[in-house]
Amino acid sequence: MSGDPPAAHDGKSRVFVSYARVDSARVQPLVEALIAEGFDVWWDGHIPGGASFAREIEAALTAAQAVVVVWSTASVDSDWVRDEAAVGRDRGRLVPVRIDPVVAPLGFGQYQVVNLHGWTGERTAKSFHDLIDAIGVIGGAGGGQSPRRNVAPLSGVARPPSRRAFWIAGAAVPAIALGGWWLTRRTAPARSIAVLPFANLSGEPGQDLVADGLAEEVRSTLARMPALQVTSRTSSELFRRASQDSAAIAARLGVAYLLEGTLQKGGNTLRIGVQLVRGADGFQTWSQTFDRPIDSMLALESDIAGHVAAALQLKLLTAAAMPPGGTRSAQAFQIYLKARRLYAEQGDEASLRTAAALYEQALALDPAYADAQAGRARALIAVADQFATGETRRSLSDQGLAAAQSAARLAPGSAEAQAALGFARMGRLDIKGARGPYERAGELGAGDADRLQGYGGYEARLGRSDLALPALRRAVLLDPLNPSAHLTFADGLYLARRPSEALVPLRRAIQLNQAITFAHSRLGDCQVLAGNLAAAVVEYRAEPAALYRLTGLAIGLQRLGKPAEADKALSDLIAQTGDNGLYQQAQVLAQWGRAARCLDALEAGFAVKDAGLTRLFVDPMLDPVRREKRFDRLLRLVGFE
């Protein structure tokens, strides 16, 4: 199977297959059938990730004579697939197929789709013949030919394609015939924007990474604003060294605005220039220059991104366009972004409390700022769940629920407020009560990474990985610099019993924030399931949060045949975490084979509303007691059906 980008022309039509990673097993028969028909197929089924991966995708997309986009339940929500589809569309090479009964995303509905739903791989099937015809038409438009159908190029047609094949190919063919007129005249959404790669004007190649980091941080920050449509990195990167003017680039990307940036270094100072360009005419509508010392690059990127986002919120979002739950105060919005970043890092208790305090500062500037109230709710509940004990824990949980309810009252139409309310109810072990807010958030929020994390985490705990994983994967795509997004995605994979796949997002979360809690612990859990006990203990020792570190060590050391050290870890867990660690005590006891004591701890945890019990239905660490009648009773009490 071809794993390399298309090489020099060899007479075969070059086909790029775009799909959601979760569908790889379903897409592989299609790839194999196309190869058997003589096509030169590129797909990423055997290509590792990394910086070179993006370059290979770009090269393959550029060289492809047909871009076969596989629409499925997962891929319609994938920004990567949409980006690749947009490139295929804009180059006049798009051939869409459908493997699930779904509607193509906005912007692709005018293309007739080859229906492969229910196709089982037979190359004699009519639907597969339709696909071959469509590729032949598109490939012919680019000078290539279908190896099976030998469809002639559209210029100087020797044998005209069938009417059926023409309409399967869709509007891409007329776009080519009209010299791209449609592509440059289509109307872009009014609040759509692309962040182009920042230009390094320093003359120092080492500053390229700084420029790329700034652009990505700004892009990720803007993507967290639900009222903005932000083109993802894959599309924007295609214009890193483009010679087109701004209006032409905006037309190709289908956006109303471009954000351009430059970086210059002078001594220990960086000068960053940012400008907003209107796509219709290339007119600069806003610009700002920032001079910053090179002390902490992460703080610099976050600072610049916050200033840019606050300015663009006021520039692009009118009062009518402001999403429910937002604010007109630029200062409150900047503080909100700082708090949100701190919360996303999932650090220690002090950082979560600081996030809560920052949200309160934003609320002091705008008491009606519902999304800030929602963020405060999540921060308080996170402190309660992970670090507090006794009356302090109950008080923080109560404050968090009250804040979430206040956010929902302030802005019933805010996806963030609804997601926070679902999160608060989950923390109270109200599984059924969380469903309504999470579903409501799903209806309201088209692309908010936090909302997707909450919804995906909820569905993961119910064992519905088919719903959870696409949402969690999309959260990562929307907010790739958010360590919490990677961690939550990895947790969903682990709970779906796919620990080997969880390793990459877990390590990425740690790379983004070395002080993150829970990631090392979850890496240890994955190693335990794989039987790599020594590696598991190494990861557990690196976990900064005592609640998770001691739990893992008690499990790993016992499995390694070190019972005295394991007993010490459990004793420390009980002493240091009290009633906040009842669920973790139960995990240890289950793994030690102490079923009765494990169930005692779980029942005690239910009595104090230990939020860990929301994982009861799917937690692999509790498998040894899963057949006990008392366990089944607990499932029903918590609300699992």
Residue pairs with C-beta under 8 A, 6 or more apart in sequence:
1 31
1 32
1 35
1 41
1 45
1 46
2 35
2 40
2 41
2 42
2 43
3 45
3 46
3 47
4 42
5 42
5 56
5 59
5 60
5 63
6 14
6 40
6 42
6 60
6 63
6 64
9 144
10 40
11 145
11 147
12 38
12 39
12 40
12 144
12 147
13 39
13 40
13 65
13 66
13 135
13 136
13 139
13 144
13 145
13 146
13 147
14 39
14 40
14 42
14 63
14 64
14 65
14 66
14 139
14 144
15 34
15 39
15 40
15 41
15 42
15 64
15 65
15 66
15 67
15 68
15 135
15 139
16 42
16 43
16 60
16 61
16 64
16 66
16 67
16 68
16 84
16 88
16 93
17 27
17 30
17 31
17 34
17 41
17 42
17 43
17 68
17 70
18 67
18 68
18 69
18 70
18 75
18 80
18 81
18 84
18 85
18 88
19 27
19 43
19 69
19 70
19 72
19 75
19 81
20 70
20 72
20 74
20 75
20 78
20 80
20 81
20 470
20 473
21 473
22 74
22 469
22 470
22 473
23 70
23 72
23 74
23 75
23 99
24 45
26 72
26 99
27 43
27 45
27 70
27 99
28 45
29 120
29 121
30 68
30 70
30 97
30 116
30 119
30 121
31 41
31 43
31 45
32 121
33 121
33 123
33 128
34 41
34 68
34 135
35 41
36 123
37 123
37 132
37 147
37 148
38 147
38 148
39 135
39 146
39 147
42 60
42 64
44 53
44 56
44 57
47 53
47 56
49 504
54 233
54 234
54 237
57 84
57 234
58 234
58 237
58 238
61 67
61 84
61 87
61 88
61 91
61 238
62 238
64 88
64 93
65 93
65 138
65 139
65 141
65 142
65 143
65 144
66 88
66 93
66 95
66 134
66 135
66 138
66 139
66 142
66 144
67 84
67 85
67 87
67 88
67 91
67 93
67 94
67 95
68 95
68 96
68 97
68 131
68 135
69 75
69 81
69 84
69 85
69 88
69 94
69 95
69 96
69 97
69 108
70 81
70 97
70 98
70 99
71 81
71 96
71 97
71 98
71 99
71 100
71 102
71 104
71 113
72 98
72 99
72 100
72 102
73 100
73 102
73 466
73 470
74 469
74 470
74 473
75 81
76 102
76 103
76 104
76 105
77 470
77 471
77 474
78 470
78 473
78 474
78 477
79 232
79 474
79 477
79 478
80 232
80 234
80 477
82 105
82 107
82 232
83 231
83 232
83 234
83 235
84 234
85 94
85 96
85 105
85 108
86 107
86 235
86 253
86 254
87 234
87 235
87 238
88 94
88 95
88 172
89 107
89 108
89 111
89 172
90 183
90 252
90 253
90 254
92 138
92 141
92 142
92 172
92 173
92 175
92 176
92 180
93 138
93 141
93 142
93 172
94 108
94 111
94 138
94 170
94 172
95 114
95 131
95 134
95 135
95 138
95 168
95 169
96 104
96 108
96 111
96 112
96 113
96 114
96 170
97 113
97 114
97 115
97 116
97 131
98 104
98 113
98 114
98 115
98 116
98 117
99 116
99 117
99 119
100 117
101 117
103 109
104 111
104 113
107 254
110 170
110 171
111 170
111 171
111 172
112 167
112 168
112 169
112 170
114 127
114 130
114 131
114 134
114 168
115 127
116 127
116 128
116 131
119 125
119 127
119 128
122 128
130 164
130 165
130 168
131 168
132 146
132 148
132 149
133 146
133 149
133 151
133 161
133 162
133 164
133 165
133 168
134 165
134 168
134 169
135 146
136 145
136 146
136 148
136 149
136 150
136 151
136 161
136 165
137 151
137 154
137 161
137 165
137 166
137 168
137 169
137 173
138 169
138 172
138 173
139 145
139 146
139 151
140 146
140 151
140 152
140 153
140 154
140 161
141 153
141 154
141 172
141 173
141 176
143 153
145 151
145 152
145 153
151 159
151 161
151 165
152 158
152 159
154 173
154 176
154 177
166 173
171 182
174 182
175 181
175 182
175 183
183 251
183 252
184 248
184 251
186 251
186 254
188 250
188 251
188 254
188 255
188 256
188 279
189 229
189 254
189 255
189 256
190 256
190 321
191 227
191 228
191 229
191 256
191 316
191 317
191 321
192 228
192 229
192 230
192 231
192 254
192 255
192 256
192 257
193 222
193 228
193 229
193 230
193 231
193 255
193 256
193 257
193 258
193 259
193 312
193 316
194 230
194 231
194 235
194 236
194 249
194 250
194 253
194 255
194 257
194 258
194 259
195 215
195 218
195 219
195 222
195 230
195 231
195 236
195 259
195 261
196 215
196 236
196 239
196 240
196 249
196 258
196 259
196 260
196 261
197 211
197 212
197 215
197 236
197 237
197 239
197 240
198 211
198 212
198 214
198 215
198 260
198 261
198 262
198 263
198 272
199 211
199 260
199 261
199 262
199 263
200 207
200 208
200 210
200 211
200 262
200 263
201 262
201 263
201 264
202 263
202 264
202 265
204 265
207 263
207 265
210 263
210 270
210 297
211 261
211 263
213 297
213 301
214 261
214 263
214 272
214 300
214 301
214 304
214 305
215 236
215 261
216 233
216 480
216 481
217 301
217 302
217 304
217 305
217 481
218 259
218 261
218 274
218 304
218 305
218 308
218 309
219 230
219 232
219 233
219 236
220 305
220 479
220 480
220 481
220 482
221 305
221 306
221 308
221 309
221 337
222 228
222 230
222 259
222 305
222 308
222 309
222 312
223 230
223 232
223 447
223 449
223 478
223 479
224 309
224 337
224 340
224 448
224 449
224 450
224 478
224 479
225 309
225 313
225 317
225 323
226 323
226 415
226 445
226 446
226 447
226 448
227 317
227 321
227 322
227 323
227 326
228 312
228 316
228 317
229 255
231 253
231 254
231 255
232 477
233 480
235 253
236 253
239 249
239 252
239 253
242 249
244 252
245 282
246 258
246 260
246 277
246 279
246 282
247 279
247 280
247 281
247 282
249 258
249 279
250 256
250 257
250 258
250 277
250 279
250 280
250 282
251 279
255 279
256 278
256 279
256 280
257 276
257 277
257 278
257 279
257 285
257 316
258 276
258 277
258 279
259 274
259 275
259 276
259 277
259 308
259 312
260 274
260 275
260 277
261 272
261 273
261 274
261 275
262 272
262 273
263 270
263 271
263 272
263 273
264 270
264 271
264 273
265 271
265 294
268 293
268 294
269 291
269 292
269 293
269 294
270 291
270 292
270 293
270 294
270 300
271 289
271 290
271 291
272 289
272 290
272 292
272 304
273 287
273 288
273 289
273 290
274 287
274 288
274 289
274 290
274 304
274 308
275 284
275 286
275 287
275 288
276 284
276 285
276 286
276 287
276 312
276 315
277 283
277 284
277 285
278 284
278 285
285 315
286 311
286 312
286 315
288 307
288 308
288 311
290 303
290 304
290 307
292 300
292 303
292 304
294 300
302 337
302 338
302 341
305 337
306 334
306 337
306 338
307 334
309 333
309 334
309 337
310 330
310 331
310 333
310 334
310 337
311 330
313 326
313 330
313 333
314 328
314 330
317 323
317 326
319 328
322 328
323 414
324 370
324 411
324 412
324 413
324 414
324 417
324 444
325 369
325 370
325 371
325 374
325 407
325 410
325 411
325 413
325 414
325 415
325 416
325 417
326 333
326 369
326 371
327 333
327 336
327 362
327 365
327 366
327 368
327 369
327 371
327 372
328 366
329 365
329 366
329 369
331 365
332 362
332 363
332 365
332 366
332 369
332 372
333 362
335 358
335 359
335 361
335 362
335 365
336 358
336 359
336 362
336 369
336 371
336 372
336 375
338 358
339 355
339 356
339 358
339 359
339 362
339 372
339 375
339 379
340 355
340 375
340 450
342 351
342 352
342 354
342 355
342 358
343 352
343 355
343 375
343 378
343 379
343 382
343 484
344 479
344 482
344 483
344 484
344 485
345 351
345 483
345 484
345 512
345 513
345 515
345 516
346 382
346 483
346 484
346 487
346 513
346 516
346 517
346 518
346 519
347 513
347 515
347 516
347 517
348 515
348 517
348 544
348 545
349 383
349 386
349 387
351 515
352 379
352 382
352 383
352 386
352 387
353 379
353 383
355 375
355 379
356 376
356 379
356 380
356 383
359 372
359 373
359 375
359 376
359 379
360 376
362 369
362 372
363 369
363 372
363 373
363 376
366 372
368 410
369 410
370 406
370 407
370 408
370 410
370 411
370 414
370 416
370 417
371 407
371 411
371 414
371 416
371 417
373 403
373 404
373 406
373 407
373 410
373 417
373 420
374 403
374 404
374 407
374 414
374 416
374 417
374 419
374 420
374 421
375 416
375 420
376 400
376 403
377 400
377 401
377 403
377 404
377 407
377 420
377 421
377 423
377 424
378 400
378 404
378 420
378 423
379 400
380 396
380 397
380 399
380 400
380 403
381 396
381 397
381 400
381 401
381 423
381 424
381 427
381 611
383 396
384 392
384 393
384 394
384 396
384 397
384 400
384 427
385 397
385 427
385 580
385 611
385 612
386 517
386 545
386 547
386 580
387 545
387 547
387 580
388 396
388 580
389 577
389 578
389 579
389 580
390 578
390 579
393 579
393 580
397 427
397 428
397 609
400 424
400 427
401 424
401 425
401 427
401 428
403 420
403 424
404 417
404 420
404 421
404 423
404 424
405 421
405 424
407 414
407 416
407 417
407 420
407 421
408 414
408 417
408 418
408 420
408 421
408 437
410 417
411 417
412 418
413 444
414 444
415 441
415 442
415 444
415 445
415 448
415 451
416 441
416 445
416 448
416 450
416 451
418 437
418 438
418 440
418 441
418 444
418 451
419 437
419 438
419 441
419 445
419 448
419 450
419 451
419 454
419 455
420 454
421 437
422 434
422 435
422 436
422 437
422 438
422 441
422 454
422 455
422 458
423 434
423 454
425 433
425 434
425 437
426 434
426 458
426 461
426 611
426 614
427 609
427 611
428 609
428 611
429 606
429 609
429 610
429 611
429 613
429 614
429 638
429 639
430 639
431 461
431 462
431 614
431 638
431 639
431 640
432 639
434 458
435 458
438 454
438 455
438 458
441 451
441 454
441 455
442 451
442 455
445 451
445 452
447 474
447 478
448 478
449 474
449 475
449 476
449 478
449 479
449 482
449 485
450 475
452 471
452 472
452 474
452 475
452 478
453 471
453 472
453 475
453 484
453 485
453 488
455 471
456 467
456 468
456 469
456 470
456 471
456 472
456 475
456 488
456 489
456 492
457 468
457 472
457 488
457 491
457 492
458 468
459 465
459 467
459 468
459 471
460 468
460 469
460 472
460 491
460 492
460 495
460 496
460 618
461 495
461 614
461 615
461 617
461 618
462 617
462 618
462 640
463 495
463 617
463 618
465 492
465 495
465 496
468 492
468 495
468 496
469 489
469 492
469 493
469 496
472 485
472 488
472 489
472 492
473 489
475 482
475 485
475 488
475 489
476 482
476 485
476 486
476 489
476 505
478 485
479 485
481 512
482 512
483 508
483 509
483 510
483 512
483 513
483 516
483 519
484 509
486 505
486 506
486 508
486 509
486 512
487 505
487 506
487 509
487 516
487 518
487 519
487 522
489 505
490 502
490 503
490 505
490 506
490 509
490 519
490 522
491 502
491 518
491 522
493 499
493 501
493 502
493 505
494 502
494 522
494 525
494 526
494 620
495 615
495 618
495 619
495 620
496 618
497 529
497 620
499 525
499 526
499 529
499 530
500 526
500 530
502 522
502 526
503 523
503 526
506 519
506 522
506 523
506 526
507 523
509 516
509 519
510 516
510 519
510 520
515 544
516 544
517 543
517 544
517 545
517 548
518 543
518 545
518 548
520 539
520 540
520 542
520 543
520 544
520 548
520 549
521 539
521 540
521 543
521 545
521 548
521 549
521 551
521 552
523 539
524 536
524 537
524 538
524 539
524 540
524 543
524 552
524 556
525 536
525 552
525 620
525 621
527 533
527 535
527 536
527 539
528 536
528 555
528 556
528 559
529 620
533 556
533 559
533 560
534 560
536 552
536 556
536 559
537 552
537 553
537 556
537 557
537 560
539 552
540 548
540 549
540 552
540 553
540 556
541 549
541 553
543 549
543 552
546 572
546 573
546 576
546 577
547 573
547 577
547 580
547 581
547 584
548 584
550 569
550 570
550 572
550 573
550 576
550 577
550 581
550 584
551 569
551 573
551 581
551 584
551 585
551 587
551 588
553 565
553 566
553 569
554 566
554 567
554 569
554 570
554 573
554 588
555 566
555 587
555 588
555 591
555 592
555 621
556 566
557 563
557 565
557 566
557 569
558 566
558 588
558 591
558 592
559 591
566 592
570 585
570 588
573 581
573 584
573 585
573 588
574 581
574 585
577 584
579 604
579 605
579 608
579 610
580 610
582 601
582 602
582 604
582 605
582 608
582 610
582 612
583 601
583 602
583 605
583 610
583 611
583 612
583 613
583 615
584 612
585 601
586 598
586 599
586 601
586 602
586 605
586 622
587 619
587 621
587 622
589 595
589 597
589 598
589 601
590 598
590 621
590 622
590 623
590 624
590 625
591 621
591 624
593 624
595 624
595 625
595 628
598 622
598 624
598 625
599 625
599 628
599 630
599 631
599 634
602 613
602 616
602 631
602 634
603 630
603 634
605 612
605 613
606 613
606 634
606 637
606 638
613 634
613 638
614 638
616 622
616 634
616 635
616 638
616 640
617 635
617 640
622 631
625 631
